[in-house]
């Protein structure tokens, strides 16, 4: 059994049943799980207050992380995905980004039960609850080791500077896939845009988000040289649909100062 210790809003250590104290790794999977554990008491408090049942995803890779189901009317369901990501050291106005669920089977077939807790159309809304944090510089952290209790205040924190956000997932969506070869929807990355819900579909709405990601990479057009290509950008998709391309809300581009010049 482990106890997670947080001091002054900073994650510090694990303490086991034998009172051994271990520093926490900066590994993003470990950090994400620790943050989620801290949030769960609040979820149960919210559910109790508003008479909802919490249904956790049956399998690790299922969507969503949490389903809120009304006890008075079980047809009322809300999907909540938990997202954690870190601020980029070289681009402090941007975070590493995250995925917003699959645009595969259950997204296309809204009655599908594949890899989803309840069919997509059963949910009245799809939300993200996220945490953006700063990482302590790795060269300032020691290797994981065992400490004494009196050393607790001296142990370096792996993360700090938390920013919380909650929003409908379409409002922070990008028009790019979020993770290599897997069919995941990517998020925007500029922190102020995430907090304001300024995703690429801002001027279009959720219906266009659904339409675009349902058809992502499935529509073939010709490029300027007459060669076939798949539509994988929102401006191309809007043009194909005969919609004003200016309704696309561009993603903010990252830049940093290098040799006196801004570079991407």
Number of C-alpha atoms within 10 A of each C-alpha: 7 14 12 17 15 13 11 7 12 15 20 25 26 19 19 13 9 8 13 15 24 20 22 24 19 18 9 13 10 12 17 16 13 15 17 16 11 12 13 11 11 11 14 13 12 15 17 13 9 10 15 22 19 19 14 16 17 14 12 10 11 17 25 27 20 21 22 21 20 17 16 10 10 12 12 15 22 19 24 24 19 19 21 22 19 22 21 16 14 11 14 14 15 23 21 17 22 20 19 25 21 22 20 18 16 20 19 16 15 14 14 16 13 15 19 21 21 21 17 21 14 16 18 11 14 18 19 21 16 23 19 21 18 18 18 16 12 11 7 10 16 11 11 12 10 13 17 11 11 7 9 16 10 9 17 17 23 22 20 17 14 14 14 12 14 17 17 16 24 25 26 24 27 26 24 16 23 21 12 7 7 11 17 19 23 20 26 28 25 23 20 11 18 22 16 12 21 23 26 26 24 19 14 13 13 15 10 17 20 15 12 21 23 17 15 22 14 13 13 13 15 11 10 7 6 8 9 12 13 15 19 19 16 24 20 15 23 17 12 14 10 9 13 10 15 11 15 20 17 17 17 15 10 15 14 13 11 9 7 7 9 10 10 9
